[in-house]
């Protein structure tokens, strides 16, 4: 059987399955949308969780846990769409933490959040790129086809520490860019959320707010 015949039969079979899934009474087609909503909700929820460490709630300890879901799902789980996931994370965060700007116009928080979400999107994409490059060994590069049944390799302790440092540096760099580019929007840097925590504030005297942000992400 030629490759053309095989491709034609595969396309026909796929089209038939799609039509069958969309028949009245068949709920299989709703699973895709439910999965997409759940997938998007995880990132948006993580961003909203991060907003709780800023005003008006100012629950500073949320900063230490809110970043974990985004990093784990987007950077360390081979997410196929890290840019979109990071964008939804940023949109959920900035749209809620800038909610007080609705006094200017009701859509300002959403519009401003849509612009600022570009930075978390780039951060999550860079974080996944760092993870993939550290995970890939020279032996794996020489293999023509990866075995999907083989368990995924894990980072060694030194590489895991290096990954934490690289992810933190990416966040700080993009946080700096957010405060400088396009007239700058330096509001609500991650380290500012810890202004009540006297135990970590001495770090700011040496490394500034970025030093505190680095510790939170690396933690």
TIDODO-29524 format. One line per 10 residues: for each residue x, y, z of C-alpha. Coordinates in steps of 0.02 Angstrom, whole numbers, plus 32768, in hexadecimal, padded with zeros to 4 digits. Layout:
X:Y:Z | ... .
This chain:
8000:8000:8000 | 8047:80A9:7FCF | 8061:8139:8047 | 7FDD:81A0:7FEC | 7F59:8119:8006 | 7F88:8109:80BD | 7F7B:81C6:80D8 | 7ED3:81CB:807E | 7E8B:813E:80E9 | 7ECC:818E:8187 .
7E7E:8236:815C | 7DD8:81E2:812F | 7DD7:8181:81D4 | 7DFF:821E:8237 | 7D75:8280:81E0 | 7CF9:81F4:8201 | 7D25:81EF:82BA | 7D0E:82AB:82C7 | 7C62:82A2:8277 | 7C2F:8212:82E8 .
7C6A:8271:8382 | 7BFE:8306:8353 | 7B5D:82A4:833A | 7AC9:82D7:83A9 | 7AD0:8278:844C | 7B8B:8257:843F | 7BE7:82BC:84C4 | 7C95:828C:848E | 7CB0:8332:8436 | 7C96:8390:84DA .
7D2C:833D:852A | 7DA4:83A4:84C2 | 7D55:8447:84FA | 7D4E:8410:85AE | 7E05:83E2:85A9 | 7E31:8489:855A | 7DCF:84E9:85DD | 7E21:8485:8668 | 7ECD:849F:8619 | 7EB3:855B:8609 .
7E67:8567:86B6 | 7F03:851F:8706 | 7F6F:85AB:86C3 | 7EF1:8636:86E2 | 7ED5:85F4:8792 | 7F8F:85F3:87B5 | 7F98:86A9:877E | 7F05:86DA:87EB | 7F57:8680:887D | 7FF3:86EA:8864 .
7F8A:8789:886B | 7F56:8761:891E | 8003:8791:895D | 7FE7:8845:8923 | 7F6D:88CB:8959 | 7EE4:88C5:8994 | 7EFD:8816:89DC | 7FBA:8821:89F9 | 7FCA:876A:8A29 | 8084:8769:8A09 .
809A:86AE:8A27 | 8034:868A:8989 | 80CA:86C5:8923 | 812B:862B:895D | 80AB:85AE:891C | 8050:8607:888C | 80E1:85F3:8813 | 80F1:8537:882D | 805B:8501:87C1 | 8091:856E:872E .
8146:8533:8736 | 8117:847D:874B | 8092:8479:86C3 | 80E5:84EB:8645 | 819F:84CE:865A | 81B6:841F:86A1 | 8129:83BC:8650 | 8156:83CF:8597 | 80C4:8444:857A | 80A5:8456:84BF .
8067:8509:84CE | 80D2:8560:8551 | 80B7:860B:8501 | 7FFA:85FB:850B | 8002:85B2:85BA | 8074:863E:85F5 | 8004:86BF:85A3 | 7F6A:867D:85FE | 7FCC:867A:86A0 | 7FFF:8730:8686 .
7F51:8764:8651 | 7F05:8717:86ED | 7F86:876E:875A | 7F8D:881D:870F | 7ED3:882C:86EA | 7EAC:880C:87A1 | 7F3B:8868:87F3 | 7F15:8903:8788 | 7E5B:88F5:87AD | 7E59:899E:8805 .
7E76:89F2:875C | 7DC3:89CA:872D | 7D9A:8A75:8778 | 7DE7:8AC1:86DB | 7D89:8A4C:8666 | 7D3E:89A2:8688 | 7DA8:894B:8603 | 7E4F:8999:8634 | 7E87:8908:86A6 | 7E62:8889:861D .
7EB6:88EE:8594 | 7F4F:8917:85FD | 7F59:8863:8638 | 7F53:8828:8584 | 7FEE:8890:855D | 8051:8868:85FA | 802A:87AE:85E9 | 80A9:87A8:855B | 8136:87A9:85DB | 80FD:870E:863D .
80DF:86B8:8595 | 8194:86D6:8563 | 81CE:86A2:8610 | 8175:85FA:860B | 81B4:85D9:855B | 8267:8601:858E | 8255:8597:862B | 821E:8500:85C6 | 82AC:851B:854C | 8328:851A:85DD .
82DA:847C:8622 | 82E0:8420:857C | 8394:844F:855B | 83CC:8418:8607 | 8369:8376:85FC | 83AB:8343:8552 | 844F:82E6:855C | 84CC:82CD:84D0 | 849C:8214:84C8 | 83E4:8241:84AF .
8413:82B6:8421 | 8462:8226:83C2 | 83C8:81B8:83CD | 8364:81BD:8328 | 82BB:819A:8379 | 828F:81B0:8430 | 8235:811E:847F | 818E:815F:84C3 | 8183:80CB:853C | 8228:80F6:858D .
8219:815D:862D | 824D:8211:861A | 82F9:8239:8663 | 8305:82A9:86FA | 8377:8339:8720 | 8408:831C:8793 | 8414:8387:8830 | 8494:8402:87E6 | 842B:8416:8748 | 838C:842E:87AF .
83E0:84BB:8810 | 841E:8505:876D | 836E:84FC:8725 | 8327:8558:87BD | 83AA:85E0:87A6 | 8389:85EF:86EB | 82CC:85FB:8703 | 82E5:8681:8788 | 835B:86E5:871A | 82DE:86DE:868A .
8255:8721:86FC | 82C2:87AF:873D | 82FB:87DF:868D | 8248:87E8:864D | 8210:8843:86EA | 8298:88C4:86C7 | 8261:88CF:8610 | 81AD:88EA:8647 | 81E4:897E:86AF | 8248:89CD:8621 .
81F7:89A8:8579 | 8162:8A06:8532 | 816F:8A8F:85B6 | 817E:8A0B:863E | 8103:89B4:86B1 | 8167:8985:874D | 80D1:896C:87BD | 80C1:88D3:882A | 816C:8886:8815 | 816E:87DC:8869 .
81E9:8810:88F0 | 817B:88A2:8926 | 80FB:8826:8969 | 8172:8802:89FB | 817B:88B3:8A3E | 8131:887B:8AE4 | 81AA:87EA:8AFC | 8239:8830:8B63 | 8299:878C:8B57 | 82B7:879C:8A9B .
82BD:885A:8A89 | 837A:8866:8AAB | 8393:8810:8A02 | 834D:88AD:89B0 | 83D8:8915:89FC | 8457:88AC:899C | 83FE:8870:88FE | 8365:88E0:88F7 | 82B4:88A6:88D4 | 82F7:8835:884A .
835A:87D3:88CB | 82BA:87AA:892A | 8263:877A:8888 | 82F4:8706:8860 | 82E5:86AD:8908 | 8228:8697:88F5 | 8235:864A:8847 | 82CB:85DE:8870 | 8277:859E:890E .
